[in-house]
């Protein structure tokens, strides 16, 4: 195996980060409602976020499957959007250091990438790594959004209710990073906000807000969310308008509300009557379908 240290370059001026939290979201896997992307954008727009490490995308990215955009201007090429897989340094409202890893999910060398992330975690003495995304679920937008939590130690996410007992889904580089960090004895967690399936292809700020709350609970970070709350309010107004104008959409939402209310009102949240929540196989199928709908994504 090639040395994982050859996969990235670190800024020599990075200060002491003992106790920092690493947040990470990679483009290319399931992210219903663009929940993870919205949160990553919110963090970089809210805080000063200089790049402190860059990964070698030439080694990790398949350009033919995800062609970078180039701009043609008159009689020649004027611009090329270079793919970037970077780690940025931020500080929350309490000046706690946090790192944000974002960019395209690697197409190759997942194991080497996971090893590289582990080395950075150890180099910077990261105390916790947290991944975030959105997943499509059969839930209505008129009810509080749920979240699926997972971690390398149960104690990290004990305050979150389990959603599934067991499921086999398509893998991701993000999931592998969490898995390998856990094997190496590092704390890592992840959250997937439940996005109404009929909004999974739209930008849905309410799901990003759900992720903010989950990240804060597990990490102790203080993350301002005013901009996301305003965006979520505007999005809710628009969604409600569209639902009111369509009898078909209104019927779908009403049906989901009845299912949701039956589930949440049952004793200990157990299933009652004919109410059925998705099984692990249903979730895997939904993941596959969602991935197949993404532009530029090839399925075997």
N, C-alpha and C positions, 0 to 999 in steps of 0.2 A: 504493500500500500504506500502511495505517495505521502510524504509528510503533510499533515493537515495544516501546519503553519505556513505552507506555501500557498494556501488558498485565500489568504487575506493579508492586508497591510493595515497596520495600526498606527494612528497618529502618536508621535513620540511625546506630545505635550499633554496627554490625558492625565488629569489629576488623580489623586488617591480616591478610589471609589468603594472602599470597604463598606459592605452593607447595602449596596445598590440593588435595585430591582431591574431585571431585564424583561421588557415587554416585546412581543414579536408577533408579526402578522405578515404572511407571504401571499402574494397574488398568484392565482392559478388553481386553487383548490376551492372547496365549497365556501361561499361567503354570501349567503342569502341576504338580500336587502343591502348589500355592500356594507354590512354592519362593521366588520373589522376594518375595512378600508376607511370608512367614515371616522372611526375612532383614531386610527393612525393619522389621518389628515388633521383632525382636531388637535391632537397633541403637538404636531409639528407647527401648526398655525398659532397655537396658544403660547408655546414656550420657545425661547431661543434654543435651537437644536443643531449645533454644529456636528458635522460628520467626524467620527473618531475611528472608524474602521471601514474598509471597503473590501468586498469579496471579488474574486476574479470571475466575472460573469462569462468571459470567453470560454472558460472551462465548464461552467455550470449550466449555461443556457443553450437550448436548441433554437437557434435563430429562425430556422425554416418552419418550425411549428408555431412560433410566436414572433413574427417579423416586426422589428422595431420600425416606427414611423419615420419617413424621410420626407422632406418638403422640397417640391420642385417649384422653382421661381423663374419663369420665362424661358431661359435657355440653359439652366444648370441647377445642380443641387444646392440648396441654400441652408439646409439644416438636417441634422440627424439626432434623433432622440435616443441617446445612449442608455441602455438598460443599466440600472444601478441597484445593487444589493448592498445596503449600507447599515451601519450601526451609528445612531446619533445619541448624543449626550444631552439630557434634559434635567431639570430640577423642578419638583412639584411645588405647590404653594408653601410648603414648609421647608423648602430648599433641600429636600431629600433627593439624592442623585438617582436618576433612572436612565436606563438605556433603551433605545427603541430600534429594533431590527426590522427592516422592511425592504420590500423589493420583490422581484419575481421568484416564485418557488423554483428551486433548481430542477432541471430536467434529468440530471445525471449526478453521479457521485454523492448520493444521499448520505451514505455512511461517513464519507470523508467530511461532508458538510456538518453533520451532527458532531463529529469529533472536533471540528474547528470551533463550533459554538461552545462545546464543553471546555475547550482550552481558554476561550475568551472569558467564560464564566469564572474559571479558576484564576485567570490572570487578574481580573478585576474584582475578585472576591464577592461575586454576586450572591446575595442570600436567597433570592427567589426569582424564578423565571416564569412568566405568565404569557400564554398564547390566547388569542381571541378571534372569534369569527361569528357568522350567522348561519343558521341552518333552517331549511324550510320545514314548517310543521303545519298540521291541520288545526290551526288555532285562529280565533277572530282578532282583528285589530282593536276591537272595542273592549278587550279585557287585558289585565296586566300581562306583560310578556314573561314567559318563563325562561330559564337558562339551564343548560346541561353543564354540570361541573365535573372535572376530572383532575386527578393529581397523582403525583408519585407517592404520596402518603395520604391516607384517608383523613387524617387529622386536619390537613390543610383546607379541606372543603366540607367538613362535617356540618357546617351551618347551612349547606345547600341540600335540598331534597334530591335524591337520586331519580333519574328519569327512566333509565333502562337498566335491566339487570345484565344483559349480555347482548352484544350486537357485533356483527362483522361487517365493516364498511371499507370502501376503498381507502388505502393508506395515503399519507401525505408526509412531506419532509418535516412539517411542523410537529406532527404526531411522533415521528421518529426521534426528533430532537428531545421531546419530553420523555420518551421512553428511555433513551440512552442516558439522559441526565439522571433519571431515577436509578438506573443500574449503577451509575457512578457515585451514587450517594448524595446527589444534589436535589434540593426541593424545587419542584416545578408543578405548575397547575395550568389549566386551560378552561375556557368558557365558550359556550356556543349559545348565543341568544336565539330564542325560538321566534322565527319570522313567519307571519301568515303566508301560506304558500302562494296565495294570489298576489302577494307583494314582493315575492322573492327576487324578481328581476328588476325591481325599482330600488332607488336609494331610499332607505328607510331609517331616518335618524333615531326614531324611538328605540330601535334595536341597539344602536350604538350607545344610547343612554343606559340601557340595561347592562351593557358590558362595562361601562364606567363604574356603575354601582358594584358589580361583581369584583372588578379589579381592585377597587378601593377596599372592599371587605377583606379580601384575601391578603392584600399587600400592606395596608395601612397608608397608602399614598393618598394625597389630597389633590384631586384633579378637578379644576373648574369645569362646569358644564353648561354655563348660561347660553353659549352659542348653540350647542346641540339642542337644548330645551326649546329655544326659539324655532330652530329648524324643524324639530319634531312637531311643534304646535302647528306650523304652517302646513306640514305634510299631512297631518291629521285632518285639517280643514279640507284639503283637496281630496283626500281619500273619501271622506264622508260625503262630499259633494258628488263624487262619481258614483258612490253606492246608491245615493238617493235618486240618481237619474237612471238607474238600471234595476228593474225588477229582478232580473236574474242574479245580479250581484247581491242585492238585498236578501234574496232567499238563501244564497250560499252563506252569507255572514250570519243570518238568523239561525241556520242549521248548526253552524260551528259554535255559536253562542250557547245553544241548548246543550250541545255535547260537552262544552267546556264547563258550564254550570253544573251539569250532572256529575262530572268527574270531581270538581273541586268541592262540591257540597257533600260528597259521600264521606262516611266515617273514615278517618285516617287516610283520606284521598284514595281509597280503594275503588276499583271499578264497580259500578252498580248497573243493574238491569242489562239493557242491550248496548250500553255505551262502550265503545271500544277505542282505546288509544293505540297509536302505531306500535307494532312489534319491532324487534330488532331487524327482522327481514324487511319490513316496510321501510324502516329508516335507511337501510342499505340501498334499497331500490330507489328511494327518493334522492339519495346522494348521487347515484349513477345517472338518474334522469337530469338532475340539476347540472352535473358536470357536462353532460352531453349537449346541453343547451347553451353552454358558454362559447362565445366566438373564439375561434382559434384553438379550441380544445379538441384533441383527437382521442377517440376511445378505441381500445383494442377490440 
